[in-house]
């Protein structure tokens, strides 16, 4: 420390003097205050969840306040139930990957993951000759291109990305904040320094949000509008060419017969309770954000590992010191429950896959049994159709002729899964919400 004596009044010889201390660099204190812990944890949670969320294109009539409230709502879900948001993101990633394979088979080399995301988020609007425009997803786009109702989309990756409002700087700052938090937790564990349950919960949320961020890396963020594709054909012509499979009235868009997935799990939950639910308008002009697309084996394994790691992250605090024995038991039991609920969900998924496909090896996460079912031909055909989503596509190519047993089996399973999956996920969300409440005590 340097010490300097300076006169208070430089023009007076008799002026009194005062001692002014001049300091160099001073390190911060070795201890952390409560505000330091709260600020760093909540900033990491806010930045990771807000940046990771990539919502679908809004309705043309949605105002800015509606869009902001919708994103705030999904950020809230990403905090209290990040595994559900991750499941949605992983499903959308799987759907985009399937679309790349479909368009590659159609010799549309310009179609990429970004195009697949853009289609499934409501980026393509089909304008038939005789009706109002309606949204088409990636599978429906492939069907239209294959049947030569439209040409391969000419929009480029750069043009799609120009519609995104996210900037690289915000993503870089978020990645740095998340990395700093995780390394801090790891470093304190190595040095055997105490860690708060709030930091532990923040680390679990950041870990899960990072998986969501990776899944939506190629999805445009906060895009406000899509592109319109015109066709010289009428909707009636497209439906007549499809044959008997398109004879039923549509629920969401005229091309429901190509993709039978509901655009929102809300309709599935309403159906579970036998409540009437209808779209606010037909055809749809906005794809809701709560749809759970089917995922393949690779995505299932990745989702299983991340969600299990997220749930087990809370077990790290098993031997933490709490103010009372009651709080210790609450934390331990809550950690066991949330981890058990996650494992139960994956067991449920595995049993459902066994019921649907007649075998274990393709969809069981931790085993790959090679036992063939009795009806090998039927099971193999059913499994191949399920991976490509081609039950309907195969029917369209053969003029609407589909094996009746396969269709009935698939339809029955899909209806039960659509009803049950949102309920199971809701139960997991409630359990996890209890975890967060305990963590804040």
C-alpha angles and dihedrals in degrees: 000000000000118000120203130181115215129181117243091219116027095196097058121076092198094049117130118245133227132203115240118192116216114201130198125204112333120197121227122255120281093233129073124227126221091252091054091055095045094046097048093045097047093043091053091048094047096047095045097046096041094048096042095053112097110176128195122263109286127238113277089244096050114117125220093257091054091051092048093049091048092054091045089053092052091047087055090053090048088058101045097032110017092159091065093052089047090053091053092048092048091050092051090049090052091049091051091050091051090050091055090055092047095051092044087059088051090053093245097142094174093067112104140168088273090057090050092052091045092053095047092049092056100267097137122065117189117215109198122194097250109030146042118285119267138186123266125195127215095273092049090048090055090050092051092048093046092052090045094239087130136012125248108285112264097202110117131222090252092053091051092047090050087067090059116098097198118105129210094237094062091048091049092050091048092049090050093050092048093046091049092052094048093046090048091054091047093047094050090049091052092048090044093237120155120266127196124235089238090060090046092052090046090052091052092050092047091050092053093042090053089059089050090049091053093049092051095041091113096038116103111245122225094352110175103196143019136207130270120231117198126207130192090220126088125235089244091057092051092050094046092050090052092062130209094341090071095046096099119088113262124246104197109006135354089257095060089119090067096051116023096184114121112240091226136030088219090080090051093052091047089051091050089062092042092245123149114249128175135176113262087235139008126253099029119248095185132039109223117233101234100076118128107210118198116266130210130229097277093051091044092056093047092047091047093052096046097044092045091049089049092052094043090049088081090058088070087078092058093112097034117132112250129186092247141016091244092060090047092054092045092054094046095047092045091051091051092048096050092046091047092048090054092050090046090054092054092047087052090051092050094050090047090052090051090052092047103044103025096235141067108216101081099047107026107104102209103027132051107195116184099206113134120222121240095253096048097167095051093044094048093050091047093049094049091049092050094053094054097033087236105140089102094035091053090049091052092051092051096046097262097309110137131162103266096214092053094048094048091048093049094044094050092049095045092051092051093045093049089054098042104040097065090049093052091046091049090053090051090050092053092050092049091049088058088053092055093048091052091047092057094053 
